[in-house]
Amino acid sequence: MKKTEVGILGATGMVGQILIMLLGNHPWFEIKALSASPRSAGKRYKDAVHWLQAASIPEAVADLPIYQSGEPLPAQMLFSALDASVAGEIEMLYAQNGSVVISNARNHRMRPDVPLLMPMVNPDHLSVAQKQPYSGKIVTNPNCSTAGLVTALQPLQKNFGLRSVHVVTMQALSGAGYPGLSSLDIADNLIPYISGEEEKIEEETKKILGDFDGKNIESANIEVSAQCNRVNVLDGHTESVLVSFQKEIHREEIIRAWQDYRSKPQILLLPSTPKRPIIWHTEAEYPQPRLHRMVEKGMAVHVGRLRQHDTHTFSFTLLLHNTILGAAGTAIHNAELYISQKGKK
C-alpha cells in the first residue's frame, strides 16, 4: 500500500508534536509538510520547535522546512493542531482548495455538515461530510474529555438507552498546552474552572451519540451536564460519571457491555485501533493516570468503580490519555477511517 502524504498544521505546538511522534512510523501515512505561525515559517523544524516530548525529534521531520499556515502545502491530507483562534478560517481555506482536513480544533465541530468523529463510537457519521460544499473535506475529533466519555457511554446507550449523564472531570496539565498554567497556580492546588470546557462536553456528547439517518445527524435525547477541574497530573484525564438509564438494568450487564464492545475499526483493522477499546478494572483503587494512561498505546478508555444507586442509576470512574485518545491519536484514527472508506457510499 502506497503511503498517503500528509501535512501538519500547527506542527510546533503540543498536539502537533504528538502527531509527529505518532505518525513517525505509521504504515499508511508519511509526513511531507509542516506549517506553523509566521515567526516559525522558513525555519527548519528542529530550529523552530520547543520540543517537549521524551523521545527525540524524528529524523525524517527534523530538517523539514516550515510553511506559514495558509500557504499551499505539498500534501492533500492535513492534520490540524491549530489553536481555535485561527483554525476556523485556515481549515476552511484548505478544504475549499481540495484538502482533507482532519481537525483537532473546536471551530467546525458542531456544524451539521461536519462529522464530529470517534471511529470506535460513531463511524457512520463520516458520511455527513459529503454534504460539504467544497472539493475538500473537514472532519473533526471532539474535546479531549468528550472523547473518553462517549467511548464509555456508547455501549450503554446502544444496549440500554441513557436518560441523563453528569460528569465531573479532573483534567491533566497537558490539556492546557504549553506553557499552560504557572506552577504557582497549580502546585498544591486544583483549578475548578476551564473556560468553555463544560459547554463543549455537553454539546458534543449529544451529537456524537446521535443517530445518523443517511443524510442528517439527530442529536441524542440525553440530558448531559458537566463540571470541569484542572489538576496537578501531567497526562491523563479522570472523570467521575453518573448515568441514569431509561429502564432497569443490573450492574453485571453494564460490565458485560463494556467488555464485549467492538465497533467498525476492529473489523476494518485500522492501525490505531486498540484490541480492547474499553478496559474494565475490578480493583477499587483503579483506574489511575500514572498506571494506565499508556495501556493500548494510549488509545483505550479505562473504567472502574462502578456503583449502583438505584434500579436506574449508576456511577463509575473513567480514565483516558488526553493528548492521544483525546487528541492526536483520534485524529489519526479518523484519517485511517477516511482512507478506508474513500470511494465508498
C-alpha positions in Angstrom: 0.0 0.0 0.0 1.4 3.4 -1.1 1.6 5.8 1.9 -0.6 8.9 1.8 1.4 12.1 2.1 0.2 14.3 4.9 0.9 17.7 6.4 0.5 19.0 9.9 -0.9 22.5 10.7 0.3 23.9 14.0 3.2 21.5 14.0 5.2 23.2 16.7 2.5 23.0 19.5 1.8 20.2 21.9 -0.7 18.3 19.8 1.4 18.9 16.7 4.4 17.3 18.3 2.4 14.3 19.4 1.0 13.9 15.9 4.6 13.9 14.6 5.6 11.2 17.1 2.6 9.0 16.3 3.0 9.4 12.6 6.7 8.7 12.6 6.4 5.0 11.8 2.8 4.9 10.6 2.1 2.2 8.0 -0.3 4.4 6.0 0.9 8.0 6.3 4.1 9.9 5.6 4.8 13.4 6.8 5.6 15.7 3.8 4.8 19.2 5.1 4.7 21.1 8.3 3.2 24.6 9.0 3.1 26.9 11.9 2.9 30.6 12.7 4.7 33.4 10.8 7.5 33.5 13.3 8.4 29.9 12.6 7.9 30.0 8.8 11.0 29.5 6.8 13.0 27.7 9.5 13.8 24.1 9.8 11.5 22.3 12.2 14.2 21.4 14.7 15.3 25.1 14.8 11.8 26.4 15.3 10.2 24.0 17.8 10.5 24.0 21.6 10.4 20.1 21.7 8.6 18.8 24.8 8.5 15.1 24.1 10.6 12.5 25.9 11.8 11.0 22.6 14.0 12.9 20.2 12.5 14.7 17.1 12.1 12.0 14.4 15.0 12.4 11.8 12.5 12.4 8.9 11.0 15.7 10.0 13.8 17.4 11.8 15.1 19.2 8.7 11.7 19.8 7.0 11.0 23.5 6.3 8.1 25.1 8.0 5.5 26.7 5.8 3.3 29.5 7.1 -0.2 28.3 7.9 -2.5 29.1 4.9 0.2 28.6 2.3 -0.2 25.8 -0.3 1.3 22.6 1.0 2.6 19.5 -0.9 0.1 17.2 0.8 -3.6 16.6 0.3 -4.4 15.3 3.7 -3.8 17.7 6.6 -3.9 17.2 10.3 -4.8 20.4 12.1 -3.4 21.1 15.5 -4.1 24.8 15.2 -5.3 27.0 18.0 -9.1 27.7 17.8 -8.3 31.4 17.5 -7.0 30.9 13.9 -8.2 27.4 13.0 -11.6 28.2 11.5 -10.6 30.3 8.6 -7.4 28.4 7.8 -9.0 25.0 7.8 -11.8 26.3 5.6 -9.3 27.7 3.1 -7.5 24.4 2.8 -10.8 22.5 2.4 -12.0 24.9 -0.3 -8.8 24.2 -2.2 -9.3 20.5 -2.1 -7.5 19.2 1.0 -9.0 16.8 3.5 -8.5 18.5 6.9 -8.6 16.3 10.0 -9.1 18.8 12.7 -8.5 18.8 16.5 -9.9 22.3 16.8 -13.4 23.2 18.1 -14.3 25.6 15.3 -16.3 23.4 12.9 -17.3 20.6 15.3 -21.0 21.5 15.7 -21.7 22.3 12.0 -24.4 20.0 10.7 -22.3 19.0 7.6 -19.1 18.2 9.6 -18.6 14.9 11.3 -17.6 15.0 14.9 -16.0 11.7 14.8 -14.8 8.9 17.1 -14.2 5.8 14.9 -14.9 3.5 17.9 -18.2 5.3 18.6 -19.9 6.8 15.5 -18.0 5.8 12.3 -21.2 6.1 10.3 -21.3 9.9 10.9 -18.3 10.2 8.5 -20.8 10.2 5.6 -22.2 13.5 6.5 -19.1 15.2 5.2 -20.4 14.5 1.7 -22.8 17.5 2.2 -19.9 19.9 2.5 -20.0 22.4 -0.5 -16.3 22.3 -1.4 -13.8 19.9 -3.1 -12.0 19.1 0.1 -13.5 17.9 3.4 -13.3 18.8 7.1 -13.5 16.0 9.7 -13.2 16.8 13.4 -12.5 15.0 16.6 -14.0 16.0 19.9 -12.8 17.7 23.0 -10.4 15.6 25.0 -12.8 14.9 27.9 -15.7 14.2 25.5 -13.6 11.6 23.7 -13.2 9.3 26.7 -16.8 9.9 27.9 -18.6 9.0 24.7 -16.4 5.8 24.3 -17.6 4.6 27.7 -21.2 5.7 27.1 -21.7 4.3 23.6 -22.2 0.6 24.6 -24.5 1.8 27.4 -26.6 4.0 25.1 -26.7 1.3 22.4 -27.8 -1.6 24.7 -29.9 0.1 27.4 -30.7 3.7 26.4 -29.4 6.7 28.5 -31.7 9.2 30.1 -29.1 11.5 31.7 -25.3 11.9 32.2 -23.5 14.0 34.7 -19.7 14.1 34.6 -17.1 15.7 36.9 -13.7 15.9 35.2 -10.2 16.0 36.7 -8.1 17.2 33.7 -4.4 16.9 33.3 -2.0 19.8 32.8 -1.0 18.8 29.3 -4.6 19.6 28.2 -3.8 23.3 28.8 -1.0 23.2 26.2 2.4 24.9 26.7 3.3 26.9 28.7 -0.1 26.2 30.3 -0.6 27.0 34.0 2.0 28.6 36.2 3.5 26.2 38.7 2.5 28.6 41.4 -1.1 28.3 40.3 -1.4 24.5 40.2 1.1 23.3 42.9 -0.8 22.2 46.0 -4.0 23.2 44.2 -6.9 22.4 41.9 -8.5 24.9 39.5 -12.3 24.3 39.4 -12.8 26.0 36.1 -11.7 25.5 32.5 -13.1 28.1 30.1 -15.7 26.6 27.6 -14.9 23.0 28.6 -18.2 22.2 30.2 -20.3 23.5 27.3 -18.2 21.5 24.8 -18.7 18.3 26.7 -22.5 18.9 27.0 -23.0 19.7 23.3 -20.5 17.3 21.7 -21.6 14.2 23.7 -25.2 14.5 22.3 -24.0 15.0 18.7 -21.6 12.0 18.8 -24.2 9.7 20.4 -26.9 10.9 18.0 -28.5 9.0 15.2 -27.5 9.4 11.5 -30.2 8.6 9.0 -28.0 8.7 5.9 -28.5 12.5 5.5 -28.6 14.2 8.8 -27.4 13.7 12.4 -30.1 14.0 15.1 -28.5 14.7 18.5 -29.2 12.1 21.2 -32.1 12.9 23.6 -29.9 12.7 26.7 -29.5 15.3 29.4 -25.8 16.0 29.8 -24.2 18.2 32.4 -20.5 18.7 33.2 -18.2 20.2 35.9 -14.5 20.6 34.9 -11.4 20.9 37.0 -7.7 21.2 36.2 -5.5 19.0 38.5 -1.8 18.5 39.0 -1.3 15.4 36.8 0.8 15.6 33.7 -1.2 13.3 31.3 -4.5 11.5 31.7 -8.0 12.9 32.3 -10.0 11.2 35.0 -13.8 11.5 35.0 -16.4 10.7 37.6 -19.6 9.9 35.8 -23.2 9.5 37.0 -25.6 7.9 34.5 -29.4 7.3 34.6 -31.0 4.7 32.3 -34.3 4.6 30.6 -35.0 1.1 32.0 -34.0 -1.0 35.0 -30.7 -2.8 34.5 -28.2 -4.8 36.5 -24.6 -3.9 37.3 -23.3 -7.1 35.5 -25.0 -6.0 32.3 -23.0 -2.8 32.2 -19.7 -4.6 32.8 -20.5 -7.1 30.1 -21.5 -4.3 27.6 -18.1 -2.6 28.2 -16.1 -5.8 27.9 -17.9 -7.1 24.8 -17.9 -3.7 23.0 -16.4 -3.8 19.5 -17.0 -1.5 16.5 -16.1 -0.8 12.9 -12.4 -0.1 13.4 -11.9 -3.6 14.7 -13.5 -5.1 11.5 -11.5 -2.7 9.2 -8.2 -3.4 11.1 -7.4 0.2 11.2 -3.8 0.6 12.5 -4.6 2.8 15.5 -7.4 0.6 16.8 -6.8 -0.8 20.3 -7.5 -4.5 20.8 -9.5 -3.5 23.9 -11.2 -0.2 23.4 -12.7 -0.2 26.9 -10.8 -1.8 29.8 -12.8 -2.8 32.9 -10.9 -2.7 36.3 -12.1 -4.7 39.2 -9.7 -3.1 41.8 -11.3 -0.5 43.9 -8.4 2.0 43.5 -8.3 1.8 39.7 -8.0 3.3 37.1 -5.1 5.7 37.8 -3.4 8.1 35.3 0.2 7.1 36.1 -0.5 3.4 35.9 -2.9 3.1 33.0 -2.8 6.0 30.6 -0.4 4.3 28.1 -2.1 0.9 28.0 -3.0 0.1 24.4 -0.6 2.9 23.4 -2.9 5.5 24.9 -6.0 4.6 22.8 -8.1 2.8 25.4 -10.6 4.1 27.9 -10.4 2.6 31.4 -13.4 2.2 33.6 -13.9 1.1 37.2 -15.6 2.0 40.5 -19.0 1.0 39.1 -21.6 1.6 41.8 -25.4 1.2 41.8 -27.5 3.9 43.4 -31.0 2.6 42.4 -32.5 0.5 39.7 -31.8 3.1 37.0 -28.8 5.0 38.3 -25.1 4.1 38.4 -21.8 5.9 38.8 -18.3 5.0 37.6 -14.8 6.4 37.1 -13.1 6.6 33.7 -9.6 7.5 32.5 -8.2 8.4 29.1 -4.9 9.7 27.8 -6.0 13.2 26.9 -3.4 14.0 24.2 -3.5 10.6 22.5 -7.1 9.2 22.5 -8.3 12.7 23.4 -6.5 14.5 20.6 -3.7 13.3 18.2 -4.5 9.6 18.3 -8.1 10.0 17.4 -7.2 12.5 14.7 -5.0 9.8 13.1 -7.7 7.2 13.7 -10.2 9.5 11.9 -7.8 9.8 8.9 -7.4 6.0 8.8 -11.2 5.6 8.7 -11.5 8.2 6.0 -8.9 6.5 3.8 -10.5 3.1 4.4 -13.9 4.4 3.3 -12.7 6.6 0.4 -14.8 6.0 -2.7 -17.5 4.1 -0.7 -21.0 5.3 -0.1 
